[in-house]
Amino acid sequence: METFKAVAGVFADINACRDFFGWVTPCILAARHQLLGEGHSVVQHRILAEREQIRHLENNIWKLQTSMPKMLDLIERVEWQSHKKPAAELLPHIKDAVYDAEDFLDEFKYYALRLKLEESKNSSEEHMHAAFLEFFKSINDCDHFNKVKEIQGNLDHIHYQSKDLRLHKAPLRFDKSIRPETSAFTEVPQIFGREKELKHLVQKLGVHTSKRGRTDDEARATELRVLPIFGMGGVGKTTIAQQICDDAKVKEHFDCIIWTCVSDDFDAKRLIKEILEQMEQDTTSDNLNNLVRKLACSVESKKLLLVLDDMWGDTLRNGGAEWDKFCIPLRNALQGSMILVTTRFYEVANLVCAGMKSYELEGLQDVVFWEFFKSCAFGSNRTCNDLELERIGKDMLQKLKGSPLAAKTVGRLLQRDLSRAHWESILTSELWMLEQDVTDILPALRLSYMYLPPLLKRCFSICALYPKDHKFDKEFLVDIWIAQGYVELQDASLAFDELVKGSFFQISAKSNYQYVIHDLMHDTAQLVSKDECFIIKHASDLDKIPSTVRHLSVFTNENVGCSELKRLCNKKKLWSLVCNESYNSAKDFSPVIDCWFKGLPRVRVLSFRLSRVRQLPESMGNSKHLRYLCLLGSPTFRTLPSSVCHLHLLKTIEAKDCVFQTFPECFSDAISLQKIKSKGFSYDKDHCNALRIQWTSDQSVQMMENQIERLPHWNLQQLRIVRYGGESCPSWLCPNLLPRLRSLRFDECMNIQCISFFEPYICDSDQADNLHHLEVLEILKCDNINWQSFVALPTSLRTIELCDFGYSTDHFVSCFRDLIVLTELEIRSSKCLSSIPLQVWSSNFPSLEKLHIVRCESLISVGVSEACSSNRVGAFTSLVVLYIFGCTKLLSLDEFLTPDYLPAVKDIWVACCDELTSLPVDRLHSFTCLQMLVIKDCPKLNTQMAEYLTAFTRWYDSN
């Protein structure tokens, strides 16, 4: 699925490329004709030459785009072999070349968006020509299209190198050297601190201290029972399973104990063959049906314990169909038979457990872990006369988090040299930097990473940009991943959830809304991203930054000065630069920010504290690739730089403590913007082009009107405005600028007086006919709207919800003209609406299915038109549900509740209408479709309802 998405994305880009050149070429050539004139042979020759150059450029970009799938596949294959030196040395060069290609295609995307914007604004051909020439010059040095050719050449070269090493066809799975096959026989002479867990697990297998025989629990067993043990790699799952198999009571309890190492290839036929071989059965047949039948016969007289060690996520494929197939013959075993499963994955444990609770195996407790660690570091006697070494060893335990395999890995390194200097060196080194064998802790944990889909690998590995114990907000990580292009907005939340399920993230003990990465998994992230991610913790780290670095962070309380931070501009390929919140320069940080914007042209994620910064630099517009901008601190800005309008790829501005009094005039050109968070104001646009604009604190009316007026509104389909304090709508809220708008909602906009979106319906009926696309209108708690200014609502409306929706509301009902597709109408909490005139209902609502009138305290009458009455045509021919609640002054529904007007009604609810004195009870039985009638808390109707019930009973009995 991930490969399909990647390839689909590439070919979508190819189609976009063809559209781009098919669209721009005529414009450019037309502009050149106009500029150079026509008829002269030299001019014609130049135009033909330019056409040929554009054709070559299109072809070269096409070649680059179509090379990407094989290069992304190559990264996957070489990563699987990176435990071998040739692959490990080549991998960073492959990634660097691919990332350069991604940068170029990203730049192409930027200019494509810019030209699309110019076209949408009906810009002149000269403007479009200038935009294209800027792109043309950015990729062209002395030789034609030098940048494209250079990138393509690098990709081709690196692919040839991988073919020479036979890496281009490397299998996408680990080999046995990394993950040796396990058996039921343990190599551990002594087990540390697992006595309690061992006893508990043995009991869960149905093995008790009494003599062998059927227990009550066994007698009740009707299905094959499965006990899964799950936990992080290296925590000791296989070891405890081996101890279970070696337990004397377990051996006595079961007739047969069989062990099979599943690994990453859950194949029912293979596993059934292995079980039969251990039962000394013939396995020459390769027919699955024969094998299943033979296994069913072999186990029918045995109480079986089957251990399936090291099960991986492929068990989940096809909804667990392969697992179900595997279990069929085993259900023939005697009652009390068990399957014991070990796995790293909670989802696998959850699939196979069959109602039995999974068991999570955690790290060793501190006291026991220290004893185990000493045995690894000092040998079997576990004694050391050097108290300083013991102190260093105890400090080391914090890094290892109770993991037995981690203790073995580090203990082996320490045992080589029992000098204090060597031990201090190991202590101060990151675990991922230490030399490790292929079966040590980080290679073991790296396997979990390797089985992630390619995009999730990148989502996880970029977390190495942050230090251990960093608390992550889901929303923040999602924004970062989207900014880097790893996931699309609609898939981002699911990607995060998948990493949580895989134990790559854990819920923080201090907050249910934040997540942390286990220290050993963080080491894994650092290991797999060591050439791409780097954290500056000390000033000396500036000289250690890898040449291929793409993601860089500054997490230090040391005095790293502005001059040192300016040096980061030498890292031209940076995609991320994050300066942590605690970093607070004593000097004006503006020169550093200006330097970064000028010197880091490819940066996509930028985060820094605004120390003594009062205005962001105009150089901000140089960062064409920028997607995510985080501004820390609490300054007040008059506005953003005008150059922000050139950031057509910018998606998020996170500035929760900053105040922007307004935005630049051309801010709407930031057409990819999805989110702004600043003090008192937020702007959020989802993947469905649904925009929510909200004010969360009091600001001046002028500031609110300035802010909303200049917000981007590109391609909106849904718009919701919340707590806006302005009196007028922004000028862009009109059908000709929002031609795709389908849903419009105002919440708590207390001062707004008129909704400009409806002006075309007032001023120009011919224009209005072409702009009837709005389907949903919701106006909630907007007390100052003057409905006297409205003439008609869009006839395209399908749903209308109105609550506390202004004054002159008696007039608003006259706006209901020809709403022939309206299906739902809800009117709530109107203090001014006193009547719904007779003429309103006439032929206006042929499609209305639901009508709710709620808490309209001044409403006295709901009538029907004389036209409807004389023609006996139903005004509500489709109405199914009528709900009237809390209309305390409503007097009568006699005219309205008539079968001729409501021929399809099924549910009628009338409640809390204190003054309602009359209902047409004599005709209620004539509603042929009526299924539910509720009359509640209408005190003046009690006598009439009693008479109705009596009459209805007589009618019912007679029919």
N, C-alpha and C positions, 0 to 999 in steps of 0.2 A: 504493500500500500504506500509506504514512504517513497519507494523508488518510483512508483507510478506518479505520485504527486510531484516529485522533483522533475521527472520527464515532462509531465503535463505543463508544469510551470515554464520549462524551457521552451516548449513549442508554442505556448501562449505568447512568450516574448518574441519568438520568431514571427508569428503572425502580426504582432504589434509592430515589429521592425518593417515588415512589408507594407503595412498600412501607413507607417510613418513616411517612408520614402515615396510611396505612391501619392501621398498627400502633399509632401513638401516640395518634391521636384518641380512640378508645374509652377508653383508659386515662385520658387527661386529663379527659374528660367525666365518667367514673365518679368520679374524684377530686373534681371540682367538685360533683357530686351529693352525695357524702358530706360535703363541707365545708359546703355551703350548705343542705343539706336538700332535700326534695322536696315538691311539691304547691303551693307558693306561686307565684302567677303571675309575680311579679317575679323570683323565682329561675329559673323556667323561661325567662323572657325573656332573662336574663343568659346562661344556658347555650346557648340558641339563637344569641345574638349571638356568643358565643365560638366556637361551631361554624362560623359564617359567617366569622369572622376567620381561623380555621385554614384554611378552604377557600380564602380569598383568598391567604393566604400560600403555600399549596401551588401555586396557579395562577401567582403571581408568580415563584416559584422555577423552575417549569416553563418560563416564558417566558424567563427568564435562561439556563437551560441550553440551550434550543433555539436561542438566539441565538448561542451560542459557535461553532458550525461556520462560519457566514458571517463572523464577526469574525476568526477565525484565517485563513480564506481571504483576507480583506481585507488582513491584515498581509503575507501572501505577495505579493499583487499590488502593493501599494504599495511594498514593498521593491524589487521589480524596477524601479520607476520612480524610486527615490530619488536617482538622478543628476540629476533635475529638481527645481528649487527647491520647487514646491508640494507634491510628494510628500514631499520631505525634511523640510519643515516640519510636515506633518501626521502623519508616521509616529510620532514619539515620543508624540503625544497618543493615537493609536489604541492603541499598546501599553500606555500607562498606563491607559487605560480598560479594556482587556481584562484586564490584570493585577489591577485592582481587582475585576473580576468573578471572576477565579480565586481571589482572596483570600476573597471572600464564600462561594463554593461550597466552598472548603477549610474554612471555619468550619462550614458546614453538615455537611460530612463528619465533622468533629470531634464535633459533637453527636449525629450519627447513630451513631457508634461508641460514644459514651458511653451512649446509650440502649440500644444492643445489649448493652453490658456489664452494665448494670443488669438487663436482662431475663434475661441468662444467669445472673446471681446470684440470680434470683428475688426481686428487690427489690420493695418495696411500690409501689403505684400513686402514693403520695405522693412517693417518691423519683423516680420517672419524671416525675411532674408538675413537680417542682422543677427537674429537668434541662432539661425542655422550656421552662419559664418563663425560665430563664437565657438560653437561645438566643433566645427571643421578645423579651426585653428588650434583648439585644445588638443587635438589628436594628431596634428600634422606638424612635423618639424621640417627639416630640409627635404627629406624624401617623402613621397606621397604616402600618407596613412601609416607613418612610421610606428606609432604607438600600437595600432592594431596588429600590424605584422610582427612587431617585437613580442607582444604577448602571445600571439598564436605560435610563433617560433619557439618560445619557451615551453609552452604546453606540449608541442610536438616532441621537443628534445627530451623532456622529462618522461614522456610516455615511451619513447624509444629506450630510454635507460631502464625503465621498469620491465620492458619486454626482454631486454638482454638478461635481466636477473630473474625472468620468468615469474614476475610478481603480478602481471596483469591478469593472470588466470588463477591466482591463489584462492583457495576455498574460503568461503565466508563462515568459518568455524575454527575452533581451536584444535590443535593436534594433541596427541597423547603425551608429548613431552611437557606440555603446560599443565595438563590435567590428567595425571596418571590414573589408571583404573584402580578402584578400591576393592577390598575384599572384607569378609567378615572377621578376619584375623587382625588384631590390633598390634601395632608396633610400639605402643605406649606401655611401658612396664608398670606404670602407676598412674592412676587417674586422680587429679587434684580437685577437691572441692565440689564434686558432682554427685556425692552420695545421695543427697536429698532429691535431686532431679532424677537420678537413676531409679530410686525407689518408687517415685511417683509415676514414672513412665512404665515401669514394669507392672504396676498395679493397673494402669490404664489399658494394658494389653490383656488384662483378665487373669494375670498370674498372681496368686495369693499365697500366703504362708501355709495354708492348709495343704493336705496331700492332694495329688493330682486327681482330678475328677471334674465333672461338670458343676460349675457354679450357677447360682440363680441368674447371674448376669448372662452367662452363656446360654442358658435355657431360653431366655427371652430373645436371643439374637435371631433375626430372620434374614439379615442381609450381610454381605461381606463388609466387615468393618475396617476402616482405614484410620490410622493415627499419624498425622503429619507433624513433623518437627521442623519449624522454620526459624531462620535467623541469618544474620550477616555472615558472609564468607569468612572462614577462619575462626569462628566462634566455638567450634567443636562438635558440630552435628554428627559428622561421620564417626568421630571417636566415641561419642555416647551410644550411637547405634551399635558399634562394635562391642562395647561393654555389655549392652543388653543381650546380644547374641551369645556372649561368653558367660552370662549369668547361669548358675547351676539350676536355679528354679525355672528359668525360662526354657532351658534345654529339656528339663523333665516335663514341663507343661505341654510343649508342642511335639508332635510326631516328627516334624520335618522343618528345618530352618534353611531357607534359601536366600542367598544374597546376590543381587545383580546391580551393577553400576550403570545407571541409566544415562547420565551425562546429557548432552544436548541433542540426542537423537532418540526421541521417544517413538519407536517403531514397534507396533504391537507384535508383528511377526518375529522380529529379531528377539524381543524380550521373551516371548513364549518359547522360542527355540532354546534360549539360554536356561530357562527354568527346567525344560524337559531334559536338557543335558545334565543338569545337576541332579535330576531325579533318575539318571541313568536310563533314559528312554531314547529310542531311535528318533533321530531328527533329519534323516536323509530327505524326507519329503519337503518340498518347498510350497506345498499347497496350504493356504491358510486354513481352509475348512478342515483338512486332515489334522493339522497341528492343534487347532482349537478343540476338536473332538478328543484327541489323544490327551491333552492336558486336563480336560474335564474328567476323563476316566481316571487319570493318574492321581488326582487330588480328592476323589470322592470318598475315600476311606481314611483320609488324613486330616488331622488338625494341623494347619499350616501356619507358619510365620514366614511371610515374604517381605524382605527388606528391599526397597527401591531407593538406592542411594543417589543423591545429587540430581534430582529432577529439575529441569529448567523450563523456561517459559513456553517452549514449543509444545508442551503438554496441552496448552490452552487452545491450540489451533483448531479451527472448525468447531468452536464451542465445546471442546473436549471430546469430540467424536472418537478419536483414536484411543483415549483413555477408556471410554465406555466399551469399545471393541475388545480391549485388553482384559477388562474385568469379567467378561461373560463366562469364560470357562472356570474362573477362580471361584465363582459363586457356587460351584458344585462341591466345594470343600466342606468338611464337617463344621458344624456350628462351633464358634469359639475361635475359628481361624482369623488371622489378622494380617493386614498389610501395614508395614511401618515405612513411612516416606520421609526422606530428608530433602529439604529444598531451601533456597534463599528467598523464595518469592511467596508472599502472603497469598497472592491470587491463586497460585498453584495449590497451596495448602487448602485454601477455601474451596477449590474445585473438587479435590479428591476426598475431602474429609467425610462426606456422606452423613452429615449431621453430628459427627463426633467433633468435639472441640479441639482445634489445633493447639499445639504447644510451642510457645516461642522460647527459644534458648538464648539467654543473654550472656554477657561477659562474666568472668569470674569475679567474685567479691574481693575487695582489696587485700585482706589478710591472706587468703588462699592464693591470690594472684601473685603476691610477693614471694611466697614459698615456691610457686611454680617458676617465677622469673629467676630466682636464685639458682634453681636447678638448671636452667637454660644458660645462665651466665657463668656459673662457677663449677658446673658439673654435678655429679650425683650426690656428693657430700654436702652441697648447698651451704658451705661455710666460707667465710672470708674474714681475715684478720684486719683488713684495711677499712676502718670506719668511714673514710672519705669515699671509697668506692661504693659502700653501702648507701651513703647519702645520695650520691649521683644516681645509683640504681633506683632508689625510691623516687627521685625526681623524674626519672625516666618513665615510671609507671603511668604518670598523667597522660603521656602521649599515646599509650598503648590501649587504654580504655577497656581493660579486662579481656583482651583478645589473646587466646593461647597462641595462635599462629603468629601474631605480631610479637609476642614475647619470645618465641622461638627465633624469629627473624633477627631481632635486635640482639638477643642473647648470643646467637652464633657470632655476630660481628664483635661483640664485647669480649667474648672468650678468646679471640685471637690475640689480644694484647691487654693484660691486666694493669696497664699503667693508667695513672690519673689523667694524663694528657689525652690519651686515646679515648677514654670514657667521656671526658668533657667535650671532646670533638663530636662524638656521637650524640651527646645530649643537646648540644647547640645546633646540630644539623636538622634540617627537615627530614622526616622519615622518607619522603619520596626521593630525596637526593642520595640516599644510602644505597650501596651496592646490594642487589638482591638476586637470589636464584629464582628460576621460573616458577617454583612452587612456594615461594615466600608470600608474605601477606599482601603486598600491593599488587604483584602479578595475579594473585588469587582474586582480589577485589576488582581488579581491572577487567576480569572476565564479565562481571555484571555490567560494567560500562560497555563492553564490546557488543553485548547482545541488545543494546538499545538501538532503535532506528536512527539513521544518520542525523536527522534534524534534532532529535532528543539528545544525542551525544554533544552537539554544539551547545544546546541549551544548558546541559549540566556542566560542561567543561569551562564555560565562561564564568561560572561561579568561583573559579580559582582566582578571579580578580579581587575577591574579598577575603579577609583573613578568617582564620578559624574562630568559631563561636559567633560569627556575624549573624545577626537576626534579619531574616529576609521577609518582606511583605510579598504576598502573592502578586498583588497588583503591580508592585515595582518590578519584580522579575519578568512578569508578562510584558510590561512596557519595554524592558531592555531587549527581550527576545524579538519582539516585533520590530524594534528599531534596527536590530542587526539583520533582519530579514530571515531569521530562523523559522518563524511561524507566522501565519496570518492571524489577524485579530480574532476571527471566529474559531480558530483551533487552539489558541494560546492557553486558555483555561484548562482544556483537556490535556494538553502537553504537561502542564504543571501537575495535574492530578495523577498522570501516569508515573511521573518521577516520584511522587509521594508513595504511590502503591509499591514501587520498586525499592523503597527504603533509601532513596537517594536524598530525600528530605525527611525530617522528623518534626513534629509539632514541638515548639519551644515549651519547656517546662514552666516558663514564666508568663506565657501568653498563648492563648488558643488561636490567635490571629497571626502569629509569626512562626517562622520555620527556621530550623538550623540544619546544618550538615554535620553528621557524625565526623569526628576528627579523622578517622581512618578513611572515610569516603572523601573527605576534603583533601587528604594526601593523594588519594587516587585522582581527583580532579586536577591537582597540581602536576601530577605525573604525566597525565595525558595531554596537558596543555602547556608544558614547560617551555615550548618554543614560541608560544603565542601570548600567554598571560604572565604578567610580572607585577609584584607588589613592592613598592619602595617603602621600606620601613626605617632605613637609615640613610643619611646623606651619601654614604659610601656605596649604596646600592645603585646610584645613578650610573656608575661605571660597569655594572654587571648586567645591564639590560640586554636581552638577546637581540640580534640584528633583525630577526624575523618577527619581533613583538607586534601584536595587533591590539592588545588590550592591556592598559597600564593604569595602576592605581597608586595613590599616595596615601598611605595610612601610617602617619607618624606624628608624634608629639615633639619630635626633635626640631631644632631650628634649621629646617631646610628653607633657604632663602629664596627670594624671587628670582635672583640670577640663576640659581640652580634649576628652578622650575622652567625658566625660559629655554634651558638646554633641551627640554623635551621636544621642542620644535624640530630638532634634528631627526626625530622619528616620524618621517613623512608618511609612513604606511599605517599609522595608528587609526584604529576604528573606535576605541574607547579610551577616554581619559577621565578618571574619577579621582577627585580630591576630597578626602573624607571631611565630615562636618566639623570634627574637632580641630582640623588644621585651620589656624587663624593667623594670617600674616600680620606682622606689626606695621607693615607698610601698605601703601595703596596698591591694591592688587590689579588695578586697571591695566598697567603695562603688560603684566603676565597674560591676562585675558586677551588683550589685543594681539600679543605675540602668538598665542595658541590659535586664534581665529585666522591669522595670516599664514601661519606656518604649518598647520595641520589640515590640509585640504580634504583628506579622506575621512575625517572623524565623523562618526555616526552618533556616538553617545558622549556627552560632555557634562560633567558635574563639578561644581566648585562653589566655595563660599565667597560671598561678596564683601570682602573686608575693605571698608572705606571706599566702596565703589558707589558712585551716584548716577552713573550713566554707562550703559553698555556701548562698546565701540561699534562704529559703522562697519568695521572689518568682519563683523558677524556674518555678513552676506557672502563672504568667501567660502564658507563651509557648506558647499552645495550638497554634500552627502548627509548633513546633520538631520537626525530623526528625533533625538531625545535630548532635551536641554533641561538640566536641573540646576536651579539657582538657590543656594542655601544662604540664610540670613534674612533680615527683615527690613531692607531699605524700601523707600517709596520712590518709584520712577514716574516721571511724567508720561513716558511712553517707551516703547522698544525702539531700537534703531530702525530707520526706514528701510535699511537693507534686508531686514528680516523678511520682507516681501519677496525676496529672491530665493528664499528657502522653500522651494516647491515640494521637497520631500519631508519636511519637518512634520512630525506626528504629535509630539508631546512637549509641552512646556510645564515643568513641575516647579512651581515657585510658591509654595503654600504660605510662606510668611511675607512675601513681597506684595506691594500694592502697585498696580498699574492704573494711573488715572485715566488713561485712554490708550488707544492703539494707533499705529501709523495709518495714514489714509489708505494706503494700498495693501493693508494687512489681509484683505480678502484674497490676495494672490497666493497666500500660503495654503494652497488648495488641498494638501494632504493632511492638514492639521486635524487631529481627532480629539485632543485633550489639552485644556489649559486649567491649571489649578493655581490660584493665587489667593491672597487673603481676601475673604469676603466674596469671592467670585470663582465659579467653575464652569467649564465648557467641555462637554463630553459627546463624542460622535462615535457610533458603533459601525460594524462592518456592513450594516444594512442602510447606511447613510441616514441614521436617526440621530438627530442632534438635540442635546439637552443643555440649556443655558440656565444657570442658577446663581442667584446671589444669596449668600449665607449670612451676611451681616449688613447693618445699615450703612449705606453710602449716600452721597448726595445724588439728587435726581440728575444733575448735569453729568456727573461721572458715569452713572449707569447708562445714560443715553449716548455718551461718547463711546463707552466700551462696546455696547451692542451694535452701534452703527457700523463699526469697522471690522466686525468679526467675519472670518471666512464662512461662506455659505454655499460652497460648491456642491452641486448635484444632490441637494437635500431631498429626501423622501418623507422624513418625519421631523417635526420640529416641536419641541416643548420648551416653554419659557416659564421659569419659576422665580417668584418673588422679585420680579422686575419692578422698580419704582418709578420708571419714566412715564410720562403722560402720552407719548406717541410711540408708534412702532418704528423700527428701523426702516430706512427707505428701501432696503433690499427685500423687505417682506411684501412682495407683490408677485402675481402669477407669471409675468413675463421674465422675471429673474429667477423664479423658482418653478420652472415648468413641470418638474417631476414630483412636486410636493403632494403627498397623499394624506398626511395626517398633521393637524395643527392643534396644539393644546396650550392654554394659558392657565397657570396656577398661581393664585395669590398675587396677582399683579394689580394692586389696590388702586393705583393712580391712572391706569390706562383708560383712555376715553373713547378711542376709536380703533378698530382693527383695519389697518390699511390694505390688508390682503383682499378685502371685499370691494375696494373702490372700483375696479373694472366692472363689477357687476352693477355698480351704481351709474357709472359714467358712460359706458360704451357696451351696449348689449351685443353688438356684433363681435367685439373683442372677447366678451365674456363667453360666448359660445365656443371659442377656440381654447379657452383656459379652464374648462370644467374637468379638472382632474382631482380636486380635493375630495376625499372620501370620508374622513373622520374630522369632526370639529368638537373640541372639548373646551369649555370656558368655565373655570372653577374659581370662585371667590375673587371675582373682579368687579368690585362694587360700583365703579365709576364709569362703566361703559354706558354711553348714551345711545340707546337703540333707535332714537328718533332719526339718526343719520343713516340708518340702513334702509335699503329698498328691497333687496332680494339676497338670498343665500345661494351659493352655487348649487345647481341642480344635480351635480355629480355626487352629492353627499349621500352616504349610506348609514352613517351613525352620527347622531348629535347628542351631546351630553352638556347640560347647562345647570350650573349651581351657583347661587349668589352672583348672578351674572349682569348686574347693573340696574339702571333705572329706565323709565319709559318702556318698561317691559310689556305693557299692554300693546305697544306698537310693534314689538318684535315679532309677534305672531303673524303680522301682515307680510313678513319677509319669507314666509313659508309658501313659496310659489313653485308649482311644478316639480316637487321633490319626488319624482316618479320612481327612484331607486332607493329611497330611504327605507331602511328596515328596522332601525332602532332609534327611539326618541325618548330621552329622559330629561325631565324638567324638575329641578330640586331647589328648595330653599329660596324661592323668589318671594321677596317681601312686598313687591309692588304689583305683581300680576293679579288682577282681579277677575278677569274673564277671558275666555277664549272665544272670540266672536264666531257667529254662525258660519260666516263665509269662509273661514279658515279651512274647514274640513272638506270643502267642496272639491273633489277630484284631485286633491293634492298628495294623497298618501296611498296610492294603489298597492305599494309593496311593503308597507309598514307591518311588521310582525310583533313588535314589542313596544308598548307605550307605558311609561312610568311617570306619574305626577306625584311628587313627594314633598311634603312640608311647604306647600305654597299657602301660607297662612292667610293671605288676602283673597284667595280664589273663591268666588261665589258661584260661578256657573261655568259649565262645560256644555256647549250647545252643538247642534248640527244645523246645516244650512237648509233653507226652504227648498233649494234646488234638489238636494238629495231626497228630501221628504216627498216632493211631488213626483220625482222620477223613480223613486224606490230603488235607487242605485246605492250600493254600499260604499260609504266613504272609506271604510277600512276593510276592504274585501279580503286582505291577507292577515289581519290582526289575529294573533294567537293568544297573547298575554296582555291583560290590562291590569295595572297595579296602581291604585290610588291610596296614598297613605298620608296622614297627618295634615290634611287640608281642612282645618278646623272650622272654617266659615262656609264650606261648600254646602249648598242647600238641597240640591236635587240632581239626580242622574236620569230622570225620567226620559228626557229627549235622547239621551246618549245611548242608554242600554236598550237597544232595539235590535232584534235579530236581523232586520233588513240592513242595518248599518254595520253589524258585527257578525256576519254569517259564518266566519271561521273561528271565532273565539273559543278557546279551550279552558283557559284559566282566568278567573276574575277574582281579584283581591281588593277589598275595600276595608280600610282600617283607620281607626282614630280620627274619624270625621265627626266632630262633636255636634255640629248643627245639621247634619244630613237627616232630613225628615222623610224623604220619599225615595223609594225604589220601585220600578215597575215590576212588582212581584208577580203580577198576573201573567207576564210574558216570559219570565225566566225559563219556564219549562219548554219554551219554543226555541231555545238555543240548542240546535241539534248536535253541535260538536262539543258542547260544554262538558268538561271532565272534572273541574274543580271550581267550587264557589266558596270563598272565605269572606264572611262579613264579621268584623271584630271591632269591639270598642267603639261602636256607633250607638250611643245610648238612646237616641230618639227613634231608632229603628226597631227596638225590641218587639213591640206589639205587632208591627207590620211583618216582621220576620216570622213570628209565631204563626200568623195567618198564612204566610207563604208556605211554610213547611207542611201545614195541614193540607193546603190545596195541592202542593206538589206530591204528597203521599197518595192522595186520592187519584191524581193523574197517573202516577207511576203504577198503582194497582190496576187501573183500568186499561193500561197499555202493556 
